[in-house]
């Protein structure tokens, strides 16, 4: 396969490294590091190969189709996809939790660290996409706010939430120094200039939206502007660019589910981008967008059937609190008693009775183990999140083979 259209490779520079005095001897005597210097891309031109351009057009078509058909019919789809994306994007970083733990975290109930992090990722994704849609821009302040949302409760890096790094970081290799690292991003004093350059590129309108989103992500990962959370914020930027460019207004494309299905290939393509080999990564993002959009449309069909199915499963009378809860359950699949009461009104006792009835009907299940302040989740909606991720993973693997 011919090399992609020209794209500047990263440069490098030898820098002094001050050992921390910790770790094995090779780390304690490590005194020089080669840092990567990504190109400034604000004015760079990307011309896709003809076959890649065709893929980009197909990807944009499928993203729009999901938006204009499934998204228009099912108001709950956007939030469902954001939550699915947060789970898969976190999984790429080896952050995983059971669906009930995730549901508790979404409801603001104390859960394990992984589930809390996944819920924070959902909020960060939503914030960044909403801001891009509202302002019509990718802004540095929105990237920082999203990072603050993602990392503020992190035990190790919470103190750096919402701030560009002021220290050298690296990917892979030793825990104590950049010795043997896969990638050593630019020094911290260059991060702000690189990020200004990046958002300038992200706000252009003279390039395929899908290609632009892919390049923004790859460049962001090369800059690695935060102490942690770079992968999740970088993947959120993909959908933020698609929202800014108008390919979506109410849905997102769950690309992380495709990326995690072939994680090593995803990492390899990002690394190759640093050598100036751009086209393969753009192609991969385009294919992932197609697969994810088509699979998400299937999930939308399944979700759309649920309200009628739920009604068929309950003997609750018309006008009851139980039926009122069913009417809002797709949009609010994780509900506390207080939240349910705020949505449907009535007395507190009637809400509790309704939730007990719906649990008995197999429509919801409790995700807490307490007598007060209970939280329930719509079982089928949580199951469909898992099904969507599995469907995308299967389709990615079928595409590879």
Buried (B, 14 or more C-beta within 10 A) or exposed (E): EEEBBEBEBBEEEEEEBEBEEEBEEEBBEBEEBEBBBBBBBBEBEBBBBEEBBEBBBBBBEBBBBBBBEBBEEBEBBBBBBBBBBBBBBBBBBEBBBBBBBBBBBBBEBEBBBBBBBBBBBBBBBBBBBBBBBEEEBBBBEBBBBBBBBBBBEBEEBEEBBBBBBEEBBBBEBBEBBBBEBEBBBBBBEBBEEBBEBBBBBBBEEEBBBBBBBBBBBBBBBBBBBBBBBBBBBBBBBBBBBBBBBEBBEBBBBBBBBBBBBBEEBBBBBBBBBBEBBBBBBBBBBBBBBBBBBBBBBBBBEBBBEBBEEBBEBBEBEEEBBBBBBBBBBBEBBBBBBBBBBEBBEBEEEBBBBBBBBBBEBEBBBBBBEEEEEBBBBBBBBBEBBEBBBEBBBEBBEEBEE
